[in-house]
Amino acid sequence: MSMLKDFTRIVVGCLMLVVTLTVNAAIPLPFTMTESIFNSSDVEKEGEVTYQEDYFRLGGGASGIFSSPAWNWDDKSVVIRLSDAPDRAVFSSSCTSSDPTGSDFYMAESADGTTWNKIWENKFSLTGGGWNNSTGNVELNKNTRYIKFLYSYNFAGRIHNLSVSKCYYIYFYSEGKLLQKSGPYRYGENLSTITTPDPTKECYNFLGWSLPSTMPQEDLTLTAQFEKIRYTSTFKVSDENSGVALPDYDQSFYCGDAMSVDDPVSTGYTFDGWSPALPSMVSSEIDGKTFVANWTRNLYKYIVFTTDVDSIIQNLYYAVSLEPLANPVRRGYTFLRWNKEQPATMPAEDLIIKALWQQNDYRLVLYSSDEDSTVTTFHFGDAIPQITEPEKTGYEFGGWSETLPALMPDSDIVVKALWNRASYRLVVYKTETDSSVVMKEYGESLSDLQIPERTG
């Protein structure tokens, strides 16, 4: 014998659904019960439940489907038929019993009312009497149309707060991989206490999930929020011993990145790497670590040209003290100054300093006689041209008192012409055909000449 009754229609918004409570007996189960709690006796008890998209409850507190006065089941069952097969729905109910011996409570679902699938069970064995328990959210198959309650022993109590609601899930993803599917949850259900996965990702800190406080009316797909880890190192670039005076600094790097640091630059020094050497990739090993710059002081050439060809060459370290330059001395020249001012210390470059000179002038004095002279001025080192031989009546030029150099020396030259008295022929004609020749120097006395005689 079975009994089917339709109950009040309930309208929520624009949705009207009807749930019919069916009390049925002798329906075979596909699973073995641990207690013999089912027989052919009918239960004549009415109730109702409505399935809808949103959460709602029917009854509460001491009221419910099975309300006072308390009544006893003796291995009975109750079947509820939903007016519409839910798509992703959950069922829940609360049960209160005053039976001191305890009761065993089962739930099963079915699409056609003949083949059943157990979806929940709980056993109670109380000595003090009385218990209050909830099934929680029990997910229903999308084809479920029937829900069966079965109880063992004498059940003296109430079933209340029945509800069938659409359910939603939360999918937790990290790096494209599903970590956890949580649910089912009803719309508006509190999510503050649910257990969430705690993923890890190399070189990242997990920040959490963007989880709302209550369940919305849709599935949630959440992606793990990560923040890339940053590590900070100290770079000591100053060096009191070598004289490098640069500010030390801290620099942060993202974990897993290639570790790249700009080489420091200091005037007069060459950077020779870090101690310890920088790793190729950023990891936790560098966090809080100090890297010290290695420096080599540079050598530069210091060249002092005292002439265009004469020089002094030294290799000096940057910033060493330089001795003041003494004025050089050069034959035939007067030192004017250096082409640039010498610094107090060696600069960070080759230093070339040249002496600037003024060529001296000297006189060439040529005396052709004690009274007559010519003066010509030459620069030191100038070529002395060929001098035209002077002339003097009655004398032959015999050269200069000193041999003239080809180039003007670093002093005046004073020379005198050397003269040799010239000799001339003195021809004495005694007759037109008879003559004699006498050699006489210019200016020589002719008093010794004999006056010729001629007969007739």
LUMPA-213198 format. One line per field, with one value per residue (C-alpha): residue number from 1; x, y, z. Coordinates in nm, 2 decimals, decimal comma. Each point is the difference from the previous one (the first is absolute). Layout:
<sites>
num (NUM_...);
xx (X_...);
yy (Y_...);
zz (Z_...);
</sites>
This chain:
<sites>
num (1_2_3_4_5_6_7_8_9_10_11_12_13_14_15_16_17_18_19_20_21_22_23_24_25_26_27_28_29_30_31_32_33_34_35_36_37_38_39_40_41_42_43_44_45_46_47_48_49_50_51_52_53_54_55_56_57_58_59_60_61_62_63_64_65_66_67_68_69_70_71_72_73_74_75_76_77_78_79_80_81_82_83_84_85_86_87_88_89_90_91_92_93_94_95_96_97_98_99_100_101_102_103_104_105_106_107_108_109_110_111_112_113_114_115_116_117_118_119_120_121_122_123_124_125_126_127_128_129_130_131_132_133_134_135_136_137_138_139_140_141_142_143_144_145_146_147_148_149_150_151_152_153_154_155_156_157_158_159_160_161_162_163_164_165_166_167_168_169_170_171_172_173_174_175_176_177_178_179_180_181_182_183_184_185_186_187_188_189_190_191_192_193_194_195_196_197_198_199_200_201_202_203_204_205_206_207_208_209_210_211_212_213_214_215_216_217_218_219_220_221_222_223_224_225_226_227_228_229_230_231_232_233_234_235_236_237_238_239_240_241_242_243_244_245_246_247_248_249_250_251_252_253_254_255_256_257_258_259_260_261_262_263_264_265_266_267_268_269_270_271_272_273_274_275_276_277_278_279_280_281_282_283_284_285_286_287_288_289_290_291_292_293_294_295_296_297_298_299_300_301_302_303_304_305_306_307_308_309_310_311_312_313_314_315_316_317_318_319_320_321_322_323_324_325_326_327_328_329_330_331_332_333_334_335_336_337_338_339_340_341_342_343_344_345_346_347_348_349_350_351_352_353_354_355_356_357_358_359_360_361_362_363_364_365_366_367_368_369_370_371_372_373_374_375_376_377_378_379_380_381_382_383_384_385_386_387_388_389_390_391_392_393_394_395_396_397_398_399_400_401_402_403_404_405_406_407_408_409_410_411_412_413_414_415_416_417_418_419_420_421_422_423_424_425_426_427_428_429_430_431_432_433_434_435_436_437_438_439_440_441_442_443_444_445_446_447_448_449_450_451_452_453_454_455_456);
xx (0,00_0,13_-0,15_0,07_-0,11_0,06_0,04_-0,01_0,17_0,26_0,09_0,35_0,05_-0,11_0,07_-0,27_0,10_-0,19_0,15_-0,21_0,07_-0,04_-0,02_0,10_0,09_0,18_0,23_0,32_0,33_0,32_0,21_0,01_-0,12_0,18_-0,33_-0,32_-0,20_-0,23_-0,33_-0,33_-0,18_-0,13_0,06_-0,28_0,16_-0,02_0,26_0,12_0,32_0,07_0,30_0,10_0,32_0,07_0,03_-0,30_-0,12_-0,33_-0,06_0,24_0,05_-0,25_-0,22_0,06_-0,13_-0,04_-0,12_-0,16_-0,14_0,30_-0,07_0,18_0,14_0,08_0,23_-0,18_0,10_-0,12_0,05_-0,01_-0,06_0,12_-0,22_0,30_0,33_0,27_0,31_0,29_-0,20_0,06_-0,24_0,02_-0,21_0,02_-0,12_-0,08_-0,06_-0,10_0,05_0,26_0,09_0,12_-0,09_0,17_-0,08_0,05_-0,07_-0,02_-0,08_-0,17_-0,09_-0,29_-0,10_0,11_0,38_0,15_0,35_0,10_0,14_0,02_-0,01_0,06_-0,03_-0,07_0,01_-0,08_-0,04_-0,12_-0,28_-0,05_0,21_-0,01_0,18_0,01_0,08_0,19_0,00_-0,05_0,05_-0,27_0,04_-0,14_-0,26_-0,12_-0,38_-0,03_0,16_-0,05_0,04_0,04_0,02_0,06_-0,14_-0,28_0,04_-0,15_0,09_-0,03_0,14_0,01_0,19_-0,02_0,13_0,10_0,21_0,21_0,37_0,32_0,36_0,33_0,29_0,35_0,26_0,37_0,22_-0,28_-0,04_-0,31_0,10_-0,33_-0,37_-0,20_-0,37_-0,28_-0,10_-0,34_-0,05_0,08_0,18_0,28_0,34_0,22_0,07_0,06_0,34_0,20_0,31_0,34_0,19_0,37_0,19_0,38_0,12_-0,35_-0,19_-0,36_-0,23_-0,33_-0,33_-0,26_-0,26_-0,33_-0,16_-0,31_-0,07_-0,13_-0,25_0,26_0,30_0,32_0,33_0,28_0,36_0,27_0,15_0,38_0,26_0,35_0,25_0,26_0,33_0,23_0,38_0,24_0,27_0,31_0,18_0,20_0,36_0,19_0,33_0,00_-0,18_-0,32_-0,27_-0,33_-0,32_-0,09_-0,35_-0,27_-0,17_-0,30_-0,04_-0,28_0,05_0,08_0,11_0,35_0,21_0,13_0,17_0,15_0,38_0,09_0,22_0,26_0,23_0,36_-0,10_-0,09_-0,28_0,12_-0,32_-0,18_0,10_-0,16_-0,08_-0,36_-0,21_-0,16_-0,35_-0,18_-0,08_-0,05_0,38_0,05_-0,26_0,19_0,33_0,28_0,20_0,32_0,14_0,36_0,20_0,34_0,16_0,08_0,35_0,04_0,29_0,16_0,20_0,20_0,14_0,29_0,05_-0,18_0,21_0,12_-0,25_-0,03_-0,25_-0,14_-0,28_-0,19_-0,30_-0,31_0,00_0,36_0,17_0,20_0,32_0,00_0,18_0,33_0,05_0,22_0,31_0,06_0,30_-0,09_-0,36_-0,17_-0,27_-0,33_-0,25_-0,16_-0,29_-0,23_0,00_0,12_-0,27_0,10_-0,09_-0,01_-0,33_-0,20_0,16_0,34_0,16_0,22_0,17_0,22_0,25_-0,05_0,32_0,10_0,30_0,28_0,15_0,37_0,22_0,25_0,24_0,23_0,29_0,14_0,23_0,05_-0,25_-0,24_-0,23_-0,34_-0,23_-0,26_-0,24_-0,08_-0,22_0,19_0,05_-0,08_0,22_0,27_0,00_0,31_0,16_0,11_0,37_0,08_0,23_0,28_0,21_0,34_-0,07_-0,11_-0,27_0,17_-0,31_-0,15_0,17_-0,22_-0,16_-0,37_-0,23_-0,28_-0,26_-0,03_0,13_-0,14_0,23_0,10_0,26_0,26_0,25_0,24_0,10_0,36_0,18_0,31_0,18_-0,03_0,32_0,02_0,25_0,19_0,13_0,28_0,08_0,34_-0,07_-0,28_0,13_0,20_-0,20_0,02_-0,27_0,01_-0,27_-0,11_-0,26_-0,28_0,12_0,36_0,26_0,14_0,29_0,24_-0,07_0,32_-0,02_0,11_0,26_0,02_0,30_-0,04);
yy (0,00_0,35_0,35_0,31_0,35_0,35_0,29_0,38_0,17_0,26_0,30_0,16_0,30_-0,11_-0,37_-0,23_-0,35_-0,29_-0,27_-0,31_-0,21_-0,37_-0,25_-0,33_-0,34_-0,31_0,18_-0,21_0,16_-0,06_-0,01_-0,22_0,17_-0,09_-0,02_-0,15_0,32_-0,04_-0,19_0,02_0,21_0,33_0,33_0,25_0,33_0,31_0,27_0,22_0,14_0,24_0,00_0,33_0,18_0,18_-0,11_-0,02_-0,20_-0,16_-0,01_0,06_-0,04_-0,25_0,02_-0,20_-0,28_-0,22_0,21_-0,06_-0,21_-0,24_-0,32_-0,32_-0,17_-0,36_-0,06_0,23_0,22_0,32_0,11_0,36_0,06_0,32_0,18_0,06_-0,18_0,24_0,08_0,01_0,02_-0,08_-0,13_0,05_-0,06_-0,01_-0,28_0,01_-0,32_-0,06_-0,37_-0,10_-0,31_0,20_-0,04_-0,07_0,25_-0,06_0,19_-0,12_0,16_-0,13_0,12_-0,23_-0,11_-0,36_0,01_0,16_0,14_0,05_0,35_0,05_-0,19_0,05_-0,21_0,11_-0,21_0,22_-0,10_0,34_0,04_0,26_0,12_0,27_-0,05_0,15_-0,17_0,30_0,07_-0,33_0,03_-0,14_-0,16_0,23_-0,26_-0,05_0,02_-0,20_0,02_-0,28_0,02_-0,33_-0,04_-0,29_-0,07_0,21_0,36_0,24_0,35_0,24_0,07_0,37_0,26_-0,19_0,18_-0,07_0,27_0,05_-0,06_0,17_-0,10_0,18_-0,10_0,09_0,02_0,07_0,03_-0,15_-0,30_-0,08_-0,05_-0,04_-0,01_0,11_-0,03_-0,03_0,34_0,17_0,36_0,22_-0,27_0,12_-0,07_0,14_-0,34_-0,21_-0,17_0,14_-0,13_0,16_-0,03_0,06_0,14_0,03_0,36_0,12_0,07_-0,12_0,30_-0,18_-0,04_0,26_-0,19_0,18_-0,02_-0,18_-0,22_0,19_-0,14_-0,15_-0,23_0,17_-0,06_0,15_0,04_0,00_0,34_0,01_0,26_-0,04_-0,01_0,27_-0,04_0,29_0,01_0,26_0,12_0,15_0,20_0,24_-0,09_0,21_-0,18_0,07_0,34_-0,09_0,22_-0,12_-0,04_-0,36_-0,10_-0,27_-0,15_-0,24_-0,28_-0,23_-0,36_-0,21_0,29_0,02_0,20_0,30_0,30_0,30_0,01_0,29_0,27_0,20_0,25_-0,13_-0,36_-0,32_-0,21_-0,36_-0,18_-0,08_-0,20_-0,24_-0,04_0,07_-0,32_-0,03_-0,02_0,17_-0,23_0,03_-0,04_0,37_0,14_0,21_-0,08_0,26_0,01_0,20_0,17_-0,07_0,29_0,04_0,34_0,10_0,09_0,29_0,15_0,32_0,15_0,33_0,13_0,24_0,03_-0,14_-0,31_-0,02_-0,14_-0,16_-0,28_-0,15_-0,25_0,13_-0,12_0,21_0,27_-0,04_0,34_0,17_0,19_0,36_0,04_0,18_0,24_-0,17_0,14_-0,01_0,13_0,28_0,04_0,19_-0,21_0,18_-0,24_-0,34_-0,05_-0,10_0,02_-0,31_-0,14_-0,09_-0,36_-0,24_0,03_-0,29_0,03_0,03_0,33_0,17_0,33_0,19_0,28_0,31_0,17_0,32_-0,02_0,24_0,25_0,05_0,25_-0,07_0,30_0,02_0,25_0,07_0,26_0,14_0,27_-0,18_-0,28_-0,16_-0,16_-0,27_-0,16_-0,37_-0,24_-0,27_-0,28_0,20_-0,08_0,26_0,09_0,03_0,34_0,21_0,07_0,36_0,21_0,24_0,20_-0,14_-0,31_-0,35_-0,15_-0,27_-0,14_0,06_0,00_-0,30_-0,26_0,07_-0,29_-0,13_0,07_0,29_-0,10_0,10_0,31_0,30_-0,05_0,28_-0,05_0,22_-0,01_-0,10_0,20_-0,07_0,29_-0,05_-0,01_0,18_0,01_0,31_0,01_0,25_0,08_0,13_0,02_-0,09_-0,34_-0,03_-0,05_-0,17_-0,13_0,04_-0,16_0,24_-0,03_0,25_0,30_-0,11_0,28_0,06_0,20_-0,27_0,01_0,08_0,28_-0,15_0,15_0,02_0,10_0,26);
zz (0,00_-0,08_0,05_-0,22_0,10_-0,16_0,22_-0,01_-0,29_0,10_-0,21_0,04_-0,23_-0,35_0,07_0,11_0,09_0,15_0,22_0,08_0,30_-0,09_0,27_-0,15_0,11_-0,12_-0,24_-0,07_0,09_-0,19_0,31_0,31_0,32_0,32_0,18_-0,11_0,00_-0,29_-0,01_-0,20_0,25_-0,13_0,16_-0,02_0,07_-0,22_-0,08_-0,28_-0,14_-0,30_-0,23_-0,14_-0,13_0,33_0,35_0,22_0,30_0,09_0,37_0,28_0,37_0,14_-0,30_-0,32_-0,21_0,29_0,29_0,33_0,13_-0,02_-0,18_-0,04_-0,30_0,01_-0,28_-0,24_-0,29_-0,15_-0,36_-0,13_-0,37_-0,15_-0,25_-0,23_-0,03_0,13_-0,19_0,25_0,31_0,37_0,26_0,37_0,31_0,37_0,23_0,36_0,21_0,36_-0,02_0,27_-0,19_-0,30_-0,37_-0,33_-0,28_-0,37_-0,32_-0,36_-0,34_-0,31_-0,35_-0,05_0,36_-0,06_-0,01_0,30_0,08_0,36_0,05_0,38_0,32_0,37_0,30_0,36_0,31_0,29_0,36_0,13_-0,25_-0,27_-0,29_-0,26_-0,33_-0,35_-0,32_-0,13_-0,37_-0,18_-0,37_-0,22_-0,34_-0,27_-0,09_0,36_0,05_0,32_0,34_0,26_0,38_0,19_0,38_0,22_0,35_0,13_-0,12_0,24_-0,14_-0,29_-0,34_-0,07_-0,20_-0,33_-0,30_-0,36_-0,15_-0,31_0,09_-0,12_0,01_0,05_-0,22_0,13_-0,27_0,01_-0,31_-0,21_0,22_0,20_0,36_0,16_-0,07_0,30_0,06_-0,05_0,15_0,01_-0,11_0,29_0,20_0,22_-0,15_0,28_0,16_-0,31_-0,05_-0,29_-0,16_0,07_-0,32_-0,04_-0,30_-0,03_0,05_0,10_0,32_0,01_0,07_0,02_-0,18_-0,09_0,19_0,08_0,34_-0,13_-0,30_-0,31_-0,24_-0,23_0,01_0,10_-0,18_0,21_-0,10_0,26_0,06_0,01_0,05_-0,13_0,28_0,02_0,16_0,10_0,00_0,11_-0,23_0,16_-0,27_0,22_0,09_0,25_-0,07_-0,38_0,03_-0,18_0,15_-0,13_0,20_0,10_-0,09_0,02_-0,30_-0,03_-0,25_-0,09_0,08_-0,31_-0,21_-0,14_0,25_-0,18_0,17_-0,18_0,04_0,23_-0,15_0,19_-0,15_-0,02_0,09_-0,18_0,14_0,04_0,10_0,33_0,30_0,02_-0,36_-0,10_-0,07_-0,35_0,14_0,29_0,29_0,38_0,04_-0,09_0,25_0,25_-0,16_-0,05_-0,32_0,01_-0,31_-0,09_-0,15_-0,17_-0,01_-0,36_-0,13_-0,24_-0,19_0,12_-0,29_0,03_-0,32_0,07_-0,38_-0,30_0,01_0,36_0,26_0,34_0,01_0,32_0,08_0,31_0,19_0,01_0,27_0,10_0,10_-0,27_0,07_-0,13_-0,33_0,00_-0,29_-0,26_-0,17_-0,37_-0,19_-0,22_0,13_0,28_0,19_0,00_0,18_-0,01_-0,25_0,29_0,37_0,18_0,24_0,36_-0,06_-0,30_-0,19_-0,14_-0,34_-0,16_0,08_-0,26_0,08_-0,25_0,07_-0,20_-0,12_-0,16_-0,24_0,09_-0,24_-0,04_-0,19_-0,28_0,00_-0,30_0,01_-0,34_0,17_0,34_-0,08_-0,23_0,11_-0,09_0,26_-0,09_0,25_-0,02_0,20_0,18_-0,24_-0,31_-0,30_-0,06_-0,37_-0,21_0,08_-0,29_0,03_0,08_-0,22_0,10_-0,24_-0,02_0,20_-0,06_0,23_0,20_0,18_0,35_0,33_0,09_-0,21_-0,02_0,10_-0,23_0,27_0,24_0,35_0,34_0,01_-0,20_-0,27_-0,05_-0,28_-0,18_-0,36_-0,06_-0,27_-0,20_-0,17_-0,38_-0,22_-0,33_-0,29_-0,05_-0,36_-0,06_-0,37_-0,06_-0,36_-0,21_-0,03_0,31_0,32_0,34_0,24_0,37_0,24_0,27_0,27_0,02_0,19_-0,01_-0,04_-0,35_0,12_-0,07_-0,37_-0,21_-0,25_-0,33_-0,22_-0,37_-0,22_-0,25);
</sites>
